[in-house]
Amino acid sequence: MATSSAANHQSRLEIAEQIIPVVGSLYRENGIVSHVHGRRLMNLSAQGVVKAHRFARHAGGEELDPAQTLEFLLAVKALNPGQASLDVGASIAAWRAKSDGSSLAQAAAAVLAPVAGQGHAASDSDTADVVLYGFGRIGRLLARILLEQSENGRGPRLRAIVVREGSSNDLVKRASLLRRDSVHGPFNGTITIDDDKKLLIANDQPIQVIYANDPSTIDYTAYGISDAIVVDNTGKWRDEPGLSQHLKSKGVKKVLLTAPGKSPLKNVVYGINHDTITADDTIVTAASCTTNAITPVLKVLNDQYGIQYGHVETVHSYTNDQNLIDNFHKGDRRGRSAALNMVITETGAAKAVSKALPELEGKLTGNAIRVPTPDVSMAILNLTFDKEVDRESLNNHLRDASLFSGLRQQIDYVESPEVVSTDFLGSRRAGIVDGLATIATGNHAVVYVWYDNEYGYSHQVIRVVEQLAGTHPVRLP
């Protein structure tokens, strides 16, 4: 006979199996992306749904009940809502906190009021053309995310990639690199090529491959692309004159750089200063992976405790600009083998924080150590506050921010004595606070933040793309 624990788990699995088609239907028909405290429910197995609820606990430590999630989602479905990013966990937590006797259906109606009754089939007005200029590590991950998130016909749509032709079988190699990844695993879907038309066809979505050396001379309209957002992944140009070259090409409306940009360009960390983007901004940058990882955590801590000053040390995976074996490199130390050495190098991430969070101007220093791992990095925040703080209250504050705040898609929180860097591969959050590593004494604290410097950062980039395109779904609650 099954134990009560096993029976309870079986019951939760059965409920999760009922949740999956509702989540899928809301996504396809209404453009609703469902979360539980920042964890997406899309494309999860029943076990994955149960696991998401296990991590997403209410205040006081009580686990989120999948039965309540199902009841809430069915009520949402009945409202026929328009497009939204809906956090079911946060919605139910708010309903529980009110304790006013209202039903979950009433709670759903209150949360969905801004988009209730606005459901409609996806149309061209719900999407925007995106071009990836460069197809390296970040470019290919952006492609994967764009393909996944446009399956319902809404949001930014990948129309083309621009690269330099590398060989006679260039298209085959590009397809292979998209299909297989040594770090992030296989592509979730099908990829074929049309060599005559120079197309990559991923999950039946045609992606034009354009070979070019000059960003200013491409006629994107010849491929049916208009008002496109060009995402420059090359890092070759980081200033306004260089990136403005893209705007000279026909069919381009805006440009986003996936690296820190030079003034006067806006360095945008989604969740912090994305609302500063205006219709007049034609070129913005998504800052760096490290800046995206630490800025949300720093904001939460500064708002609560006030940061006097601090130092950020990043332990960063090696990147493509380092040498695999010892050889000449124009940069200091980066010529030494990335696979064999820890390499001290500089980072502008600490100073770049103030571009998104001006109240920290001049308060942070930073440095970096490159280490022999291919992905997932760590930022160590050594901070002095305006007031005294203890470890428990600081951790509780960060944990609550990861569950209930407006930064729950940027900040995650973990408490485990066994986690290591590979456990955070594929994280969609900008940064994950390691609560057990936190040190606090007096008005001083050391906070450790993990981050997938490829995948987590790429999701932040996509959020900025959605902001530029005007297709980012309203976030509820």
Secondary structure in CASP SS format (residue, H / E / C, confidence):
PFRMAT SS
TARGET T0000
AUTHOR 0000-0000-0000
METHOD secondary structure of the structure
MODEL  1
M C 1.00
A C 1.00
T C 1.00
S H 1.00
S H 1.00
A H 1.00
A H 1.00
N H 1.00
H H 1.00
Q H 1.00
S H 1.00
R H 1.00
L H 1.00
E H 1.00
I H 1.00
A H 1.00
E H 1.00
Q H 1.00
I H 1.00
I H 1.00
P H 1.00
V H 1.00
V H 1.00
G H 1.00
S H 1.00
L H 1.00
Y H 1.00
R H 1.00
E H 1.00
N H 1.00
G C 1.00
I E 1.00
V E 1.00
S E 1.00
H E 1.00
V E 1.00
H C 1.00
G C 1.00
R E 1.00
R E 1.00
L C 1.00
M C 1.00
N C 1.00
L C 1.00
S C 1.00
A H 1.00
Q H 1.00
G H 1.00
V H 1.00
V H 1.00
K H 1.00
A H 1.00
H H 1.00
R H 1.00
F H 1.00
A C 1.00
R E 1.00
H C 1.00
A C 1.00
G C 1.00
G C 1.00
E C 1.00
E E 1.00
L C 1.00
D C 1.00
P H 1.00
A H 1.00
Q H 1.00
T H 1.00
L H 1.00
E H 1.00
F H 1.00
L H 1.00
L H 1.00
A H 1.00
V H 1.00
K H 1.00
A H 1.00
L C 1.00
N C 1.00
P C 1.00
G C 1.00
Q C 1.00
A E 1.00
S E 1.00
L E 1.00
D E 1.00
V H 1.00
G H 1.00
A H 1.00
S H 1.00
I H 1.00
A H 1.00
A H 1.00
W H 1.00
R H 1.00
A H 1.00
K H 1.00
S C 1.00
D C 1.00
G C 1.00
S C 1.00
S C 1.00
L H 1.00
A H 1.00
Q H 1.00
A H 1.00
A H 1.00
A H 1.00
A H 1.00
V H 1.00
L C 1.00
A C 1.00
P C 1.00
V C 1.00
A C 1.00
G C 1.00
Q C 1.00
G C 1.00
H C 1.00
A C 1.00
A C 1.00
S C 1.00
D H 1.00
S H 1.00
D H 1.00
T E 1.00
A E 1.00
D E 1.00
V E 1.00
V E 1.00
L E 1.00
Y E 1.00
G C 1.00
F C 1.00
G C 1.00
R H 1.00
I H 1.00
G H 1.00
R H 1.00
L H 1.00
L H 1.00
A H 1.00
R H 1.00
I H 1.00
L H 1.00
L H 1.00
E H 1.00
Q H 1.00
S C 1.00
E C 1.00
N C 1.00
G C 1.00
R C 1.00
G E 1.00
P E 1.00
R E 1.00
L E 1.00
R E 1.00
A E 1.00
I E 1.00
V E 1.00
V E 1.00
R C 1.00
E C 1.00
G C 1.00
S C 1.00
S C 1.00
N C 1.00
D H 1.00
L H 1.00
V H 1.00
K H 1.00
R H 1.00
A H 1.00
S H 1.00
L H 1.00
L H 1.00
R H 1.00
R C 1.00
D C 1.00
S C 1.00
V C 1.00
H C 1.00
G C 1.00
P C 1.00
F C 1.00
N C 1.00
G C 1.00
T C 1.00
I E 1.00
T E 1.00
I E 1.00
D E 1.00
D C 1.00
D C 1.00
K C 1.00
K C 1.00
L E 1.00
L E 1.00
I E 1.00
A E 1.00
N C 1.00
D C 1.00
Q E 1.00
P E 1.00
I E 1.00
Q E 1.00
V E 1.00
I E 1.00
Y E 1.00
A C 1.00
N C 1.00
D C 1.00
P C 1.00
S C 1.00
T C 1.00
I C 1.00
D E 1.00
Y H 1.00
T H 1.00
A H 1.00
Y H 1.00
G C 1.00
I C 1.00
S C 1.00
D C 1.00
A E 1.00
I E 1.00
V E 1.00
V E 1.00
D E 1.00
N C 1.00
T C 1.00
G C 1.00
K C 1.00
W C 1.00
R C 1.00
D C 1.00
E H 1.00
P H 1.00
G H 1.00
L H 1.00
S H 1.00
Q H 1.00
H H 1.00
L H 1.00
K H 1.00
S C 1.00
K E 1.00
G C 1.00
V E 1.00
K E 1.00
K E 1.00
V E 1.00
L E 1.00
L E 1.00
T C 1.00
A C 1.00
P C 1.00
G C 1.00
K C 1.00
S C 1.00
P C 1.00
L C 1.00
K E 1.00
N E 1.00
V C 1.00
V C 1.00
Y C 1.00
G C 1.00
I C 1.00
N C 1.00
H H 1.00
D H 1.00
T H 1.00
I C 1.00
T C 1.00
A C 1.00
D C 1.00
D C 1.00
T C 1.00
I E 1.00
V E 1.00
T E 1.00
A C 1.00
A C 1.00
S C 1.00
C H 1.00
T H 1.00
T H 1.00
N H 1.00
A H 1.00
I H 1.00
T H 1.00
P H 1.00
V H 1.00
L H 1.00
K H 1.00
V H 1.00
L H 1.00
N H 1.00
D H 1.00
Q H 1.00
Y H 1.00
G C 1.00
I E 1.00
Q E 1.00
Y E 1.00
G E 1.00
H E 1.00
V E 1.00
E E 1.00
T E 1.00
V E 1.00
H E 1.00
S E 1.00
Y C 1.00
T C 1.00
N C 1.00
D C 1.00
Q C 1.00
N C 1.00
L C 1.00
I C 1.00
D C 1.00
N C 1.00
F C 1.00
H C 1.00
K C 1.00
G C 1.00
D C 1.00
R C 1.00
R C 1.00
G C 1.00
R C 1.00
S C 1.00
A C 1.00
A C 1.00
L C 1.00
N C 1.00
M C 1.00
V E 1.00
I E 1.00
T E 1.00
E C 1.00
T C 1.00
G C 1.00
A H 1.00
A H 1.00
K H 1.00
A H 1.00
V H 1.00
S H 1.00
K H 1.00
A H 1.00
L C 1.00
P H 1.00
E H 1.00
L H 1.00
E C 1.00
G C 1.00
K C 1.00
L E 1.00
T E 1.00
G E 1.00
N E 1.00
A E 1.00
I E 1.00
R E 1.00
V E 1.00
P C 1.00
T C 1.00
P C 1.00
D C 1.00
V C 1.00
S E 1.00
M E 1.00
A E 1.00
I E 1.00
L E 1.00
N E 1.00
L E 1.00
T E 1.00
F E 1.00
D C 1.00
K C 1.00
E C 1.00
V C 1.00
D C 1.00
R H 1.00
E H 1.00
S H 1.00
L H 1.00
N H 1.00
N H 1.00
H H 1.00
L H 1.00
R H 1.00
D H 1.00
A H 1.00
S H 1.00
L H 1.00
F H 1.00
S C 1.00
G C 1.00
L C 1.00
R C 1.00
Q C 1.00
Q C 1.00
I E 1.00
D E 1.00
Y E 1.00
V E 1.00
E C 1.00
S C 1.00
P C 1.00
E C 1.00
V C 1.00
V C 1.00
S H 1.00
T H 1.00
D H 1.00
F H 1.00
L C 1.00
G C 1.00
S C 1.00
R C 1.00
R C 1.00
A C 1.00
G E 1.00
I E 1.00
V E 1.00
D E 1.00
G H 1.00
L H 1.00
A H 1.00
T C 1.00
I E 1.00
A E 1.00
T E 1.00
G C 1.00
N C 1.00
H E 1.00
A E 1.00
V E 1.00
V E 1.00
Y E 1.00
V E 1.00
W E 1.00
Y E 1.00
D C 1.00
N C 1.00
E C 1.00
Y H 1.00
G H 1.00
Y H 1.00
S H 1.00
H H 1.00
Q H 1.00
V H 1.00
I H 1.00
R H 1.00
V H 1.00
V H 1.00
E H 1.00
Q H 1.00
L H 1.00
A H 1.00
G C 1.00
T C 1.00
H C 1.00
P C 1.00
V E 1.00
R E 1.00
L E 1.00
P C 1.00
END
